[in-house]
């Protein structure tokens, strides 16, 4: 009888169905998103499939791949995607592959004991489930704020699906928690090492993008021009602190790579990366970045001094002092007498007063105890702030009117009595202009009152225009709602000479009048050879290939404080859960540090840097940065839970 029972147990199916369902759901979600890619659906689907297979085949590969490709996997200026992005495909592929491995791997005794230890940690479990439930409630409130919402791949930050855009970074980090715990149970050293290596590669991508952007536009050594780098963080098309948050998190990992480099070759590579990252930090001209990096590096240096890795060889000590001197010299060059940063520092008192008023306006959005308790709903800040704060409205809107006959664009300027904001909200599209000759734009337009339209083709990375060709169209009122066809030649500045580094050309259209809108259709932009340079000019694919962008005015999109961001959208409940998460992460890192886990130092410095930037910036409205921040918080909490022997060796 006993042998029969044992045989039956061994004959039981090896597939663990809850994990299999999770893997299948993630794979189907990746396929669904990839198939709807507005530019290359077949390529997106194929790459997603290959990545899922790789993540399934190679255990723990996702630990390196996710932080390595995070800065590059967003092509919003070419796709028009804001609610979703290509990085979502990478995260979903990691989830599908990781959960597939869990489903197909029989549970080992060591894993069973680890699962029991994890289940006994009631504080973390209660916190995780509480935040998951509250996140779902806040997400639903954000989506339900507009009863007419629908699934549209190209909604903006002022639309209901912005709730999903804000939620997905936190959701993805939570879904990766079981895979992260499994990796830590196997080897703390290997897990943290792969994440650190991925962070180094990702930071290198950001540094290379900054070098290209600076060389192509203001110049590598022009530090007086009022130009702030954004690298590949296209989420900053409405301003914000995406690159600020990323650099605050990533810089301690670069410093850690320098400290841990075991050979002269590795040290030189890490030191070069440190110089490039400092250049990237300096050319953001962000006071928040300067403060956050200083605080985080000071914390890392203090912890490293308290527990040195040993007596370094003489070459390391000499090279280290040379690196410090070079970093200081580079900082002095960038922040010299004619630096743009001097102007920003002179405006600090004025900017701080404006920020205080901005924060007060955000707090005033919470009307009554119920709002204070639950918030306005995820992703609702731009729409609510822009509609309720009269002195800081949204400067425009771009919406698709999806009629049965033919969809068209409705482009609006700011509300009445806000003439100074007119023209600061544009609809843009990257173009591949093969010639520098004349260009001519044409479009069908319908208006209820006379309106002026601004058309331009500029050399622009994201926020700062140069070498623009422009045209102003004065459009009269449309009689009986009929469409008019108008054309204009774009005239103006010549592009900069030379082909390297390449400078992107961007077509833009904006409404130049307050309290006015225009219906637009069939946009074309022809070069001197008669070739149409625009895609989806008839808006049959809604806003595919089109990216709304703001100019010089970003107030309603961000509250510029991480705690207020959580409070306004998730209420006091969400703020307490958020604060508890990072308090628990700090406590667990302290416990891990006491056990000899040196990786706790870099994780603490990275989280401290991000929270320091959060004093003056919003971070959760940038999905990639929010994902990285929450993933490292989960890693910190779980690092303190692991009590296996490999932990003390890291």
Secondary structure in CASP SS format (residue, H / E / C, confidence):
PFRMAT SS
TARGET T0000
AUTHOR 0000-0000-0000
METHOD secondary structure of the structure
MODEL  1
X C 1.00
X H 1.00
X H 1.00
X H 1.00
X H 1.00
X H 1.00
X H 1.00
X H 1.00
X H 1.00
X H 1.00
X H 1.00
X C 1.00
X C 1.00
X C 1.00
X C 1.00
X C 1.00
X H 1.00
X H 1.00
X H 1.00
X H 1.00
X H 1.00
X H 1.00
X H 1.00
X H 1.00
X H 1.00
X H 1.00
X H 1.00
X H 1.00
X H 1.00
X H 1.00
X H 1.00
X H 1.00
X H 1.00
X H 1.00
X H 1.00
X C 1.00
X C 1.00
X C 1.00
X C 1.00
X C 1.00
X H 1.00
X H 1.00
X H 1.00
X H 1.00
X H 1.00
X H 1.00
X H 1.00
X H 1.00
X H 1.00
X H 1.00
X H 1.00
X H 1.00
X H 1.00
X H 1.00
X H 1.00
X H 1.00
X H 1.00
X C 1.00
X C 1.00
X C 1.00
X H 1.00
X H 1.00
X H 1.00
X H 1.00
X H 1.00
X H 1.00
X H 1.00
X H 1.00
X H 1.00
X C 1.00
X C 1.00
X C 1.00
X C 1.00
X C 1.00
X C 1.00
X H 1.00
X H 1.00
X H 1.00
X H 1.00
X C 1.00
X C 1.00
X C 1.00
X C 1.00
X C 1.00
X C 1.00
X H 1.00
X H 1.00
X H 1.00
X H 1.00
X H 1.00
X H 1.00
X H 1.00
X H 1.00
X H 1.00
X H 1.00
X H 1.00
X H 1.00
X H 1.00
X H 1.00
X H 1.00
X H 1.00
X H 1.00
X H 1.00
X H 1.00
X C 1.00
X C 1.00
X C 1.00
X C 1.00
X H 1.00
X H 1.00
X H 1.00
X H 1.00
X H 1.00
X H 1.00
X H 1.00
X H 1.00
X H 1.00
X H 1.00
X H 1.00
X H 1.00
X C 1.00
X H 1.00
X H 1.00
X H 1.00
X H 1.00
X H 1.00
X H 1.00
X H 1.00
X H 1.00
X H 1.00
X H 1.00
X H 1.00
X H 1.00
X H 1.00
X H 1.00
X H 1.00
X H 1.00
X H 1.00
X H 1.00
X H 1.00
X H 1.00
X H 1.00
X H 1.00
X H 1.00
X C 1.00
X C 1.00
X C 1.00
X C 1.00
X C 1.00
X C 1.00
X C 1.00
X C 1.00
X C 1.00
X C 1.00
X C 1.00
X C 1.00
X C 1.00
X C 1.00
X C 1.00
X C 1.00
X C 1.00
X H 1.00
X H 1.00
X H 1.00
X H 1.00
X H 1.00
X H 1.00
X H 1.00
X H 1.00
X H 1.00
X H 1.00
X H 1.00
X H 1.00
X H 1.00
X H 1.00
X C 1.00
X H 1.00
X H 1.00
X H 1.00
X H 1.00
X H 1.00
X H 1.00
X H 1.00
X H 1.00
X H 1.00
X H 1.00
X C 1.00
X H 1.00
X H 1.00
X H 1.00
X H 1.00
X H 1.00
X H 1.00
X H 1.00
X H 1.00
X H 1.00
X H 1.00
X H 1.00
X H 1.00
X H 1.00
X H 1.00
X H 1.00
X H 1.00
X H 1.00
X H 1.00
X H 1.00
X H 1.00
X H 1.00
X H 1.00
X H 1.00
X H 1.00
X H 1.00
X H 1.00
X H 1.00
X H 1.00
X H 1.00
X C 1.00
X C 1.00
X C 1.00
X C 1.00
X C 1.00
X C 1.00
X C 1.00
X C 1.00
X C 1.00
X C 1.00
X C 1.00
X C 1.00
X C 1.00
X C 1.00
X C 1.00
X C 1.00
X C 1.00
X H 1.00
X H 1.00
X H 1.00
X H 1.00
X H 1.00
X C 1.00
X C 1.00
X C 1.00
X H 1.00
X H 1.00
X H 1.00
X H 1.00
X H 1.00
X H 1.00
X H 1.00
X H 1.00
X H 1.00
X H 1.00
X H 1.00
X H 1.00
X H 1.00
X H 1.00
X H 1.00
X H 1.00
X H 1.00
X H 1.00
X H 1.00
X C 1.00
X C 1.00
X C 1.00
X H 1.00
X H 1.00
X H 1.00
X H 1.00
X H 1.00
X H 1.00
X H 1.00
X H 1.00
X H 1.00
X H 1.00
X H 1.00
X H 1.00
X H 1.00
X H 1.00
X H 1.00
X H 1.00
X H 1.00
X H 1.00
X H 1.00
X H 1.00
X C 1.00
X C 1.00
X C 1.00
X H 1.00
X H 1.00
X H 1.00
X H 1.00
X H 1.00
X H 1.00
X H 1.00
X H 1.00
X H 1.00
X H 1.00
X H 1.00
X H 1.00
X H 1.00
X H 1.00
X H 1.00
X H 1.00
X H 1.00
X H 1.00
X H 1.00
X H 1.00
X C 1.00
X C 1.00
X C 1.00
X C 1.00
X C 1.00
X C 1.00
X C 1.00
X H 1.00
X H 1.00
X H 1.00
X H 1.00
X H 1.00
X H 1.00
X H 1.00
X H 1.00
X H 1.00
X H 1.00
X H 1.00
X H 1.00
X H 1.00
X H 1.00
X H 1.00
X H 1.00
X H 1.00
X H 1.00
X H 1.00
X H 1.00
X H 1.00
X C 1.00
X C 1.00
X C 1.00
X C 1.00
X C 1.00
X H 1.00
X H 1.00
X H 1.00
X H 1.00
X H 1.00
X H 1.00
X H 1.00
X C 1.00
X H 1.00
X H 1.00
X H 1.00
X H 1.00
X H 1.00
X H 1.00
X H 1.00
X H 1.00
X H 1.00
X H 1.00
X H 1.00
X H 1.00
X H 1.00
X H 1.00
X H 1.00
X H 1.00
X C 1.00
X C 1.00
X C 1.00
X C 1.00
X C 1.00
X H 1.00
X H 1.00
X H 1.00
X H 1.00
X H 1.00
X H 1.00
X C 1.00
X C 1.00
X C 1.00
X C 1.00
X C 1.00
X C 1.00
X H 1.00
X H 1.00
X H 1.00
X H 1.00
X H 1.00
X H 1.00
X H 1.00
X H 1.00
X C 1.00
X H 1.00
X H 1.00
X H 1.00
X C 1.00
X C 1.00
X C 1.00
X C 1.00
X E 1.00
X E 1.00
X E 1.00
X E 1.00
X E 1.00
X C 1.00
X C 1.00
X C 1.00
X C 1.00
X C 1.00
X C 1.00
X E 1.00
X E 1.00
X E 1.00
X E 1.00
X E 1.00
X C 1.00
X C 1.00
X C 1.00
X C 1.00
X C 1.00
X C 1.00
X H 1.00
X H 1.00
X H 1.00
X C 1.00
X C 1.00
X C 1.00
X E 1.00
X E 1.00
X E 1.00
X E 1.00
X E 1.00
X E 1.00
X E 1.00
X C 1.00
X C 1.00
X C 1.00
X C 1.00
X C 1.00
X C 1.00
X C 1.00
X E 1.00
X E 1.00
X E 1.00
X E 1.00
X E 1.00
X E 1.00
X E 1.00
X E 1.00
X C 1.00
X C 1.00
X C 1.00
X C 1.00
X E 1.00
X E 1.00
X E 1.00
X E 1.00
X E 1.00
X E 1.00
X E 1.00
X E 1.00
X E 1.00
X C 1.00
X C 1.00
X C 1.00
X C 1.00
X C 1.00
X C 1.00
X C 1.00
X C 1.00
X C 1.00
X E 1.00
X E 1.00
X E 1.00
X E 1.00
X E 1.00
X E 1.00
X E 1.00
X C 1.00
X C 1.00
X C 1.00
X H 1.00
X H 1.00
X H 1.00
X C 1.00
X C 1.00
X E 1.00
X E 1.00
X E 1.00
X E 1.00
X E 1.00
X E 1.00
X E 1.00
X E 1.00
X E 1.00
X C 1.00
X C 1.00
X C 1.00
X C 1.00
X C 1.00
X C 1.00
X C 1.00
X C 1.00
X C 1.00
X C 1.00
X C 1.00
X C 1.00
X E 1.00
X E 1.00
X E 1.00
X E 1.00
X E 1.00
X E 1.00
X E 1.00
X C 1.00
X C 1.00
X C 1.00
X C 1.00
X C 1.00
X E 1.00
X E 1.00
X E 1.00
X E 1.00
X E 1.00
X E 1.00
X E 1.00
X E 1.00
X E 1.00
X E 1.00
X C 1.00
X C 1.00
X C 1.00
X C 1.00
X C 1.00
X E 1.00
X C 1.00
X C 1.00
X C 1.00
X C 1.00
X C 1.00
X C 1.00
X C 1.00
X C 1.00
X C 1.00
X C 1.00
X C 1.00
X C 1.00
X C 1.00
X C 1.00
X E 1.00
X E 1.00
X E 1.00
X E 1.00
X C 1.00
X C 1.00
X C 1.00
X C 1.00
X H 1.00
X H 1.00
X H 1.00
X C 1.00
X C 1.00
X C 1.00
X C 1.00
X H 1.00
X H 1.00
X H 1.00
X H 1.00
X H 1.00
X H 1.00
X H 1.00
X H 1.00
X H 1.00
X H 1.00
X H 1.00
X H 1.00
X H 1.00
X H 1.00
X H 1.00
X H 1.00
X H 1.00
X H 1.00
X H 1.00
X H 1.00
X H 1.00
X H 1.00
X H 1.00
X H 1.00
X H 1.00
X H 1.00
X H 1.00
X H 1.00
X H 1.00
X H 1.00
X H 1.00
X H 1.00
X H 1.00
X C 1.00
X C 1.00
X C 1.00
X C 1.00
X H 1.00
X H 1.00
X H 1.00
X H 1.00
X H 1.00
X H 1.00
X H 1.00
X H 1.00
X H 1.00
X H 1.00
X H 1.00
X H 1.00
X H 1.00
X H 1.00
X H 1.00
X C 1.00
X C 1.00
X C 1.00
X C 1.00
X C 1.00
X C 1.00
X C 1.00
X C 1.00
X C 1.00
X H 1.00
X H 1.00
X H 1.00
X H 1.00
X H 1.00
X H 1.00
X H 1.00
X H 1.00
X H 1.00
X H 1.00
X H 1.00
X H 1.00
X H 1.00
X H 1.00
X H 1.00
X H 1.00
X H 1.00
X H 1.00
X H 1.00
X C 1.00
X C 1.00
X C 1.00
X H 1.00
X H 1.00
X H 1.00
X H 1.00
X H 1.00
X C 1.00
END
